[in-house]
Amino acid sequence: MQSITESSPCCDWVNKSSAQIRSASTDYDLIKVFKDHVSGTGMKFFAFANFRLGDQTGETVSIGINNWHPEFLSDYRYHRALLQNPVLTRLRSAVLPSVVERKEIIEAETDRECRDFQQSLLKAGLEILIHLPVRSTDGQNGAVVYSGARESLSDSDLMQLSYVAQQGFERATVGAASNSNRQPVLSERERECLILTAQGLNSERVGDALGISTHTVQYHISSICRKLDAVSKIHAVSIAIRDRHIII
C-alpha cells in the first residue's frame, strides 16, 4: 500500500487538509472533511475522543464527531471496552502517536462479551487502530482515532496525520464551546433515558433504573427521536453522542 507521502506531496496534502478544516463552519462540515481525509489514508473510520486532564480511569471519555456506524457506537460493549480495556486505557495517557493492532486489544480483553465485540471489529476489517493524542488551546485533552487496515505506516505518515488531527480537534473544540452556550436540546430525563439506552438497557430496564414506567420511557425515546430527527433509538444515540448531547 502506498504511503501518504508517496501518494501526495507532504506540504500540499497537509495544507489542503488544514484549509478544509479551517473552512468547516459546522460539525457536519468537519465530518465531511474527515470522511474524505480518512478514506485518503487507507483507513475506514475515525472518531474524536475527549478526556478530562489527568483522568486515566476513562470515566469522562466522550466520543465526538465520527463516521462510525450507529450500531457500533450504541453497543454497550463498545463503551465498556473503551473504559476498561488495558490497552485502550494505556493509550489515553499516551503523548505520542501510536499504531496498535486489534489483536493486541483482543488479547488484553478480560471481558468475554467485549472480546467478542472486538473480534467482530476485526472481522469487519478494522485490523489496526491509529491513536493520535491531541490537546486544544484551552487545555482539553483527547485523541483522534483511525481504524482500518494498512500494510505499513511510516513515521512521516504518523506525523502528518497527527498534525491534521490536532487541527481538526481544535476546530471541533471551538464548535463545542459555541454549542455549550445554547439552550439544551434534550431535557434531563430524556438524557438519562438515552444514556441508559446507550449502555444496552431496554425500555423496561431503563424504567426500573429511573423509577418510571416502560410507557414513559418509550414516550421519552419518541420525543428524543423527534428532536434529533432520528429514525430509531440507535440512530438517536449516535446523533446524541456525536453532537455532545450526552457523554458516555
MILO-956515 format. One record per residue (C-alpha): chain; x, y, z. Coordinates in steps of 0.2 Angstrom, whole numbers. Layout:
{"A"; {X; Y; Z}};
...
***
This chain:
{"A"; {0; 0; 0}};
{"A"; {6; 17; -4}};
{"A"; {11; 29; 10}};
{"A"; {3; 46; 12}};
{"A"; {19; 54; 7}};
{"A"; {20; 43; -9}};
{"A"; {3; 47; -15}};
{"A"; {3; 66; -12}};
{"A"; {17; 79; -8}};
{"A"; {19; 82; 10}};
{"A"; {16; 101; 11}};
{"A"; {2; 100; -2}};
{"A"; {-8; 86; 7}};
{"A"; {-6; 95; 24}};
{"A"; {-10; 112; 18}};
{"A"; {-26; 106; 9}};
{"A"; {-32; 97; 24}};
{"A"; {-29; 111; 35}};
{"A"; {-38; 123; 24}};
{"A"; {-53; 112; 23}};
{"A"; {-53; 111; 42}};
{"A"; {-52; 130; 44}};
{"A"; {-66; 132; 32}};
{"A"; {-78; 120; 41}};
{"A"; {-92; 130; 49}};
{"A"; {-101; 116; 57}};
{"A"; {-98; 99; 64}};
{"A"; {-107; 92; 49}};
{"A"; {-94; 101; 38}};
{"A"; {-80; 94; 49}};
{"A"; {-87; 76; 47}};
{"A"; {-87; 78; 28}};
{"A"; {-69; 84; 28}};
{"A"; {-63; 69; 39}};
{"A"; {-73; 56; 30}};
{"A"; {-63; 61; 14}};
{"A"; {-47; 63; 24}};
{"A"; {-49; 45; 32}};
{"A"; {-53; 37; 15}};
{"A"; {-37; 45; 8}};
{"A"; {-26; 37; 22}};
{"A"; {-32; 20; 18}};
{"A"; {-42; 18; 34}};
{"A"; {-61; 16; 36}};
{"A"; {-67; 25; 52}};
{"A"; {-62; 40; 63}};
{"A"; {-68; 46; 79}};
{"A"; {-64; 61; 90}};
{"A"; {-62; 57; 109}};
{"A"; {-61; 70; 123}};
{"A"; {-53; 66; 140}};
{"A"; {-53; 76; 156}};
{"A"; {-35; 81; 160}};
{"A"; {-26; 69; 172}};
{"A"; {-41; 57; 172}};
{"A"; {-34; 39; 167}};
{"A"; {-50; 30; 173}};
{"A"; {-59; 33; 157}};
{"A"; {-75; 38; 166}};
{"A"; {-75; 55; 157}};
{"A"; {-71; 49; 140}};
{"A"; {-84; 56; 127}};
{"A"; {-85; 52; 109}};
{"A"; {-87; 67; 97}};
{"A"; {-88; 68; 79}};
{"A"; {-86; 52; 70}};
{"A"; {-91; 41; 55}};
{"A"; {-94; 25; 64}};
{"A"; {-110; 15; 61}};
{"A"; {-123; 19; 74}};
{"A"; {-125; 1; 79}};
{"A"; {-106; 1; 84}};
{"A"; {-107; 17; 95}};
{"A"; {-123; 12; 103}};
{"A"; {-117; -5; 108}};
{"A"; {-114; -5; 127}};
{"A"; {-99; -17; 124}};
{"A"; {-91; -3; 114}};
{"A"; {-91; 9; 129}};
{"A"; {-87; -5; 142}};
{"A"; {-71; -9; 132}};
{"A"; {-67; 9; 130}};
{"A"; {-67; 11; 148}};
{"A"; {-59; -5; 154}};
{"A"; {-48; -12; 141}};
{"A"; {-30; -11; 147}};
{"A"; {-23; -6; 130}};
{"A"; {-36; 7; 127}};
{"A"; {-33; 14; 145}};
{"A"; {-15; 15; 142}};
{"A"; {-17; 24; 126}};
{"A"; {-27; 38; 135}};
{"A"; {-11; 43; 144}};
{"A"; {0; 42; 128}};
{"A"; {8; 58; 122}};
{"A"; {15; 52; 106}};
{"A"; {5; 44; 91}};
{"A"; {5; 26; 90}};
{"A"; {-2; 11; 80}};
{"A"; {-10; -4; 89}};
{"A"; {-16; -20; 81}};
{"A"; {-33; -25; 85}};
{"A"; {-27; -42; 90}};
{"A"; {-17; -34; 104}};
{"A"; {-33; -26; 111}};
{"A"; {-42; -43; 110}};
{"A"; {-28; -52; 119}};
{"A"; {-29; -39; 133}};
{"A"; {-48; -40; 135}};
{"A"; {-54; -50; 150}};
{"A"; {-72; -47; 147}};
{"A"; {-79; -61; 136}};
{"A"; {-93; -50; 128}};
{"A"; {-81; -36; 125}};
{"A"; {-68; -48; 117}};
{"A"; {-82; -55; 106}};
{"A"; {-86; -37; 101}};
{"A"; {-68; -33; 97}};
{"A"; {-67; -49; 87}};
{"A"; {-82; -43; 76}};
{"A"; {-72; -27; 73}};
{"A"; {-58; -37; 67}};
{"A"; {-69; -47; 56}};
{"A"; {-75; -31; 49}};
{"A"; {-58; -26; 43}};
{"A"; {-53; -15; 57}};
{"A"; {-36; -23; 60}};
{"A"; {-27; -8; 67}};
{"A"; {-30; 7; 77}};
{"A"; {-20; 23; 75}};
{"A"; {-21; 34; 91}};
{"A"; {-16; 52; 89}};
{"A"; {-16; 62; 105}};
{"A"; {-22; 80; 104}};
{"A"; {-24; 95; 115}};
{"A"; {-34; 110; 112}};
{"A"; {-28; 128; 116}};
{"A"; {-40; 129; 131}};
{"A"; {-32; 114; 139}};
{"A"; {-44; 99; 134}};
{"A"; {-35; 83; 131}};
{"A"; {-41; 70; 119}};
{"A"; {-37; 59; 104}};
{"A"; {-42; 57; 86}};
{"A"; {-43; 38; 82}};
{"A"; {-42; 30; 65}};
{"A"; {-47; 12; 62}};
{"A"; {-45; 1; 47}};
{"A"; {-31; -9; 39}};
{"A"; {-15; -4; 32}};
{"A"; {0; -13; 26}};
{"A"; {13; 0; 33}};
{"A"; {13; 17; 41}};
{"A"; {29; 27; 41}};
{"A"; {34; 39; 54}};
{"A"; {32; 53; 42}};
{"A"; {14; 47; 39}};
{"A"; {11; 47; 58}};
{"A"; {17; 65; 59}};
{"A"; {6; 71; 45}};
{"A"; {-9; 63; 52}};
{"A"; {-5; 69; 70}};
{"A"; {-4; 87; 63}};
{"A"; {-21; 86; 54}};
{"A"; {-29; 78; 69}};
{"A"; {-23; 92; 80}};
{"A"; {-31; 105; 68}};
{"A"; {-47; 95; 67}};
{"A"; {-48; 93; 86}};
{"A"; {-45; 112; 89}};
{"A"; {-59; 116; 77}};
{"A"; {-71; 104; 85}};
{"A"; {-67; 110; 102}};
{"A"; {-71; 128; 96}};
{"A"; {-88; 122; 89}};
{"A"; {-92; 113; 106}};
{"A"; {-88; 128; 116}};
{"A"; {-100; 138; 105}};
{"A"; {-113; 125; 106}};
{"A"; {-112; 124; 125}};
{"A"; {-119; 142; 127}};
{"A"; {-135; 136; 118}};
{"A"; {-151; 130; 127}};
{"A"; {-150; 111; 130}};
{"A"; {-160; 101; 116}};
{"A"; {-164; 87; 127}};
{"A"; {-172; 88; 145}};
{"A"; {-163; 80; 159}};
{"A"; {-175; 65; 160}};
{"A"; {-173; 62; 141}};
{"A"; {-154; 62; 143}};
{"A"; {-155; 50; 157}};
{"A"; {-166; 38; 146}};
{"A"; {-154; 40; 132}};
{"A"; {-138; 37; 142}};
{"A"; {-145; 21; 149}};
{"A"; {-151; 16; 132}};
{"A"; {-133; 18; 125}};
{"A"; {-127; 7; 139}};
{"A"; {-138; -8; 132}};
{"A"; {-153; -7; 143}};
{"A"; {-170; -10; 135}};
{"A"; {-185; 1; 139}};
{"A"; {-191; -10; 154}};
{"A"; {-174; -9; 162}};
{"A"; {-172; 9; 159}};
{"A"; {-189; 12; 168}};
{"A"; {-184; 1; 183}};
{"A"; {-167; 11; 184}};
{"A"; {-176; 28; 184}};
{"A"; {-192; 23; 193}};
{"A"; {-204; 26; 179}};
{"A"; {-215; 15; 168}};
{"A"; {-210; 7; 152}};
{"A"; {-223; 18; 143}};
{"A"; {-215; 34; 150}};
{"A"; {-198; 28; 144}};
{"A"; {-205; 25; 126}};
{"A"; {-213; 42; 127}};
{"A"; {-196; 50; 131}};
{"A"; {-187; 40; 117}};
{"A"; {-200; 45; 104}};
{"A"; {-198; 63; 110}};
{"A"; {-179; 62; 108}};
{"A"; {-180; 54; 91}};
{"A"; {-192; 69; 85}};
{"A"; {-180; 82; 92}};
{"A"; {-164; 74; 85}};
{"A"; {-173; 69; 68}};
{"A"; {-168; 51; 71}};
{"A"; {-176; 36; 63}};
{"A"; {-173; 25; 78}};
{"A"; {-166; 25; 96}};
{"A"; {-150; 18; 90}};
{"A"; {-149; 32; 77}};
{"A"; {-153; 44; 91}};
{"A"; {-139; 38; 102}};
{"A"; {-127; 40; 88}};
{"A"; {-133; 58; 85}};
{"A"; {-133; 62; 103}};
{"A"; {-115; 56; 106}};
{"A"; {-109; 65; 90}};
{"A"; {-117; 81; 95}};
{"A"; {-112; 80; 113}};
{"A"; {-130; 80; 120}};
{"A"; {-124; 65; 131}};
{"A"; {-107; 59; 137}};
{"A"; {-105; 40; 139}};
***
